[in-house]
Amino acid sequence: MPFKASNILPQEAYQTVKRAAVQLKINLQSFNSVLAVSSADYDYIRGVYRTLERANSQFNNLKTTPGIGQFAKDQELDQTYDVVGAFGSMQTSIGAALSWIDLNVPTSVTAKSPSEWGDGTIIALSFTPTQTSGLQLVLASVIAEID
């Protein structure tokens, strides 16, 4: 029988998830602080979307690691800790944020002429803090799910 080196260990999965969650929280706090005071262009909103999407994908890949539930309980010194439930809550909030962007960011837009692309954007529209207030709320919900 061959040596099984292809599976991820619960310790590695849990450490990876914790680091990813902390990084996601830091990124979203940064996004929210900018959205609260500045207008955001499509590229910025796309960056928020991609950050959420990548984190969600990583969490999906790691949450089913065999043994992660008991490992998390042992690491947190809390045998009642439900890491699967915590994953679910966090991912539900991420899904809500992704849905907000899908439903609220206009897709019928006017592109700038190529001579105006020098500023790094190709779409003429940007969003004010008032227009992104709903996004700020759903991002705050994701942040609240990460302790």
N, C-alpha and C positions, 0 to 999 in steps of 0.2 A: 504494500500500500504506500502511495507517495506521501511525502510530508506536505501538510496543508498550510501553505504560506500565503494563500490568496485571500483569506478572510481577515477582516479588521477586528482588532481586539476591543472589548468594551472600554478599556482604559483609554486607548487612543481615540475612539469615537467620542467619548464623553469630553475629553480634553479639547478635541477639535471643535465640538459643538459649543462648549463654553467660550472658547476664544472667538469663534465666529459670532456668537450672540453678543459678546461684549463689543466686538468691532462694529457689528450692525447698530448697536445702541449708540455708540460714539458717532458713527456716520449720520444716523438719523437726527441726533441732537444737533449736529452741525448743519444739516440740511434745514432743519426747522428754524434754527437761529437766523439763517440767511433768508428763508422764505418770509419770516416775520417782519423784516425791515427792507427787503429789496425785491425788485421785480425779477422774475425768473424766465428765462427763455426756454424754448423747446429742448435744447441740449441739456439744460440743467434738470428739467423734469424727467428727461430720458435717463439721466444719471441716477436719479432717485429710483426710477422704475427698475433699472438694471440691477441696482444694489439690492433692492427687495427681492427681485427674481432670483439672483444668484444665491442669496442667503437661503431662500425658501428651498431651492433645489438641493443645496448642501444639507439642509436639515432633513429633507425627504430621504436622502441617501443614507444618513446616519441614524435616524430614529429607530430603524428596524434592526439595528445591530444586536445580534443575540447576546443577552446578558447585560445590556446597557441599563435596564431598569434596576436590577439589583446592585449593580456597580454604583449607580448614582445614589441610591439609598445609603450604601456603605460610605461613600465619599462625603455625603452631606450629613452623616451621622443622624439620619432621620428615616426610620423604616416606614414612615407613612408618606414619604416623598413620592409623588407620582410623576416621574419624568415624562411618561407618555402623555399624560394629561397636560403637563406644562408645554410640551411640544405642540400639542393640539391647540392650546390657547394662543401660543405665540404664532403659529402658522395661520390660525383663523384671522388674527389681527393683520398679519402680512397680506393675506388674501383680500381683506377689506381695503387695505391701502392700494393694492394693485387694481382692484375693481374701481376704486374711486378715480384713479388715473385713467383707466380704460373708459369710464363713463363720462368724465368731465373735461378731458383735454380735447379740444376741437381737432378734427382730422382734416377738415376742409380749410386749408390755409393758403396764403399767398406767399410764394417764395420771393426772396429778394433777387434782384438782377445779379448776375455773376460779378459785376464790378463792385458790388456792395458786400461781397463775401469776406472781405479783408478782416472784419471783426470776429470771424470764426463762426458766425451763424448764417444760415441760409433762409430762415423763416422770419418774416417781418414781425410776427406777433410775440409779445411777452406777457407775463401774468403778474399782476400786482399782488402785494400781500393780502389784500381783501379777496382777490380771486382765488388765492391758494389757501384760504383759511380752512376750508374743508379738508384739504390735503394735510395741512398742519395738524388738524385734529386726529386724523387716522394715523399719522406718523407718531403722534403722542401716545396713541393707544398701543402701538407696537412697542414703543419705548417702555411703557408701563408694564408690559408683559415680561421684560427682561430685568431681573433683579441684580 
